[in-house]
Structure formats: structure tokens, C-alpha cells
């Protein structure tokens, strides 16, 4: 397991070459939720976890997670998250 802090964000990687646990899709931060029978995406930023959404479409969640990672690296994650959060809720309802 690798842990590093980047822009105040803890990034945990369990799928490294040392035999860490890997998920089927190969994207960190996406897990299957048995209760809802959907995948969920999340990311940690400034020591807080942010829920990025639930979906049966794993490719959609991977794209959202990659976009979130981009904004974390550029230091603009919180503004991006506030803007996107309302749109995600509208889309899923």
C-alpha cells in the first residue's frame, strides 16, 4: 500500500506492484456497494472524503473520478465539486 499527500489530499494506492489489493476496473476510489447494487466513487481532499456519486455505469464513475483527480492536482477541487454536485443530483433524479 502506498500513501502520499498531495495538495493536502491523502492518496492511497492499494494496487501497486508489490501485490496490493486490486479491484476489477483498476481505478482507485471506486467500490461496489452491495446495499444499493451500484458502484460508488469517492475521493479524499484536505482530510475529508467527498462522495462523487453512485451509478451502474462504471465507465461514467471512472470518468468522474479522473476529472476529480485532475482538479485536486490543480488545487481547484472544492470549487469544481460545488459546481458539479448540483448537476449530478439533477441528472440522477
C-alpha positions in Angstrom: 0.0 0.0 0.0 1.3 3.4 -0.9 0.2 6.6 0.9 1.2 10.0 -0.2 -0.1 13.5 0.5 -0.5 15.9 -2.5 -2.0 19.4 -2.1 -3.3 18.4 1.4 -5.0 15.3 -0.1 -4.3 11.8 1.1 -4.0 9.5 -1.8 -4.0 5.8 -1.0 -3.0 3.3 -3.7 -3.6 -0.4 -3.0 -3.0 -1.7 -6.5 0.8 -1.3 -6.6 3.3 -3.8 -8.0 4.1 -5.2 -4.5 0.9 -7.3 -4.6 -1.6 -4.9 -3.1 -5.3 -5.5 -3.5 -6.7 -4.6 -6.9 -10.3 -4.0 -8.0 -11.7 -5.3 -11.3 -11.7 -2.0 -13.0 -8.3 -0.7 -11.9 -9.5 2.7 -10.7 -8.8 3.8 -7.2 -11.7 5.3 -5.3 -14.5 3.3 -6.8 -16.1 0.5 -4.9 -19.2 -1.7 -5.3 -22.0 -1.0 -2.8 -23.8 -4.3 -2.1 -26.8 -2.5 -0.4 -27.6 -0.4 -3.5 -26.2 -2.8 -6.0 -24.3 0.1 -7.7 -20.8 1.3 -7.8 -19.8 4.4 -5.9 -17.0 6.9 -6.4 -15.3 9.0 -3.8 -12.1 11.0 -3.3 -10.3 12.5 -0.3 -9.3 16.1 -0.3 -7.9 18.1 2.7 -8.5 15.2 5.0 -12.2 14.9 4.1 -14.0 12.3 1.9 -16.2 13.6 -0.9 -18.8 11.4 -2.4 -18.8 11.7 -6.2 -21.8 9.5 -7.0 -23.5 6.1 -7.4 -24.0 4.5 -10.8 -24.4 1.2 -12.5 -22.3 2.6 -15.4 -18.7 2.1 -14.1 -17.2 4.0 -17.1 -19.2 7.1 -16.0 -17.8 6.9 -12.5 -14.2 6.3 -13.7 -14.5 9.5 -15.8 -15.9 11.5 -12.9 -13.1 10.2 -10.6 -10.4 11.1 -13.2 -11.9 14.5 -13.5 -11.9 15.0 -9.8 -8.3 13.9 -9.6 -7.4 16.5 -12.2 -9.0 19.2 -10.1 -7.3 18.0 -6.9 -3.9 18.3 -8.6 -4.7 21.8 -9.8 -5.9 22.9 -6.4 -9.4 23.8 -7.5 -11.3 20.7 -6.3 -13.7 22.4 -3.8 -15.0 24.9 -6.4 -15.3 22.2 -9.0 -17.2 19.9 -6.5 -19.7 22.6 -5.5 -20.4 23.4 -9.2 -20.8 19.7 -10.2 -22.7 18.5 -7.1 -25.9 20.2 -8.1 -25.7 18.9 -11.7 -25.1 15.3 -10.5 -28.2 15.4 -8.3 -30.3 16.8 -11.2 -29.0 14.1 -13.6 -29.7 11.2 -11.2 -33.2 12.2 -10.0 
